[in-house]
Amino acid sequence: MSFIIRGNILKNTCHFGLNKLTNAPKIYQNIAIKALQTRFYSDDNEKNKLETIYTGKLTNNVKHIKFFSLTTSTVGLLLQPYLLPKIMESGSTASTVMAAVMFGFFTICTPMLLHVITRKYVTDIKHDPITNTYTATTYSIFIRPKVIEFTPADVEQCGLGQMMTTCFVKGKPIFIDAESFTDVKYFANIMGYDKPMNFEAIIKKTQDVNPPKPKIN
């Protein structure tokens, strides 16, 4: 940031004007400039303290597929007022019903089905080393980023019956790939693998899922 811009900011934020700063002794000018530099440096550090530790390998593929699906659905909806009357003119009820079903499937069901499959996929994760908090991003049905901030305490491991799910974050299922992390220690920290294992809790959870069979006398 140039000295002129810093001077203008100082003029608007401080109780004395820029002309007084210019006419002040050299030592006070240096102190004011260093104070501004420290302030801007601290602000930049606050903004850049988040470190990207995870980037999904399939992020671009997921984005392109969802965009293509939404585009074709939009085109299909725009063409319906022109195509359906033409089909109805043929006089065949079966053709009209079949066309309506196909239009409905490709324009509505396909984007929703893709969203159900890809909504758990995490595109990136950022880490705040100061507070040990994570920020995960997923895509909505309209490819808008959805951010969820969490700590390792908010993560719950899922059972074996959960497909395409790595864990639950604040009750929301997400899918992450351990190989996509810049360092596997972050994956271990999120999943709680860096903590001592609680075998009693594991045994209790196993018994809840598979209760012992009653003995037959």
Secondary structure, 3 states (H helix, E strand, C coil): CCHHHHHHHHHHHCCCCHHHHHHCCHHHHHHHHHHHHHHHHHHHHHHHCCEEEEECCCHHHHHHHHHHHHHHHHHHHHHHHHHHHHHHHCCCHHHHHHHHHHHHHHHHHHHHHHHHHHCCECCEEEEECCCCEEEEEEECCCCCEEEEEECHHHEEECCCCCCCCCEEECCEEEECCHHHECCHHHHHHHHCCCCCCCHHHHHHHHHHHCCCCCCCC
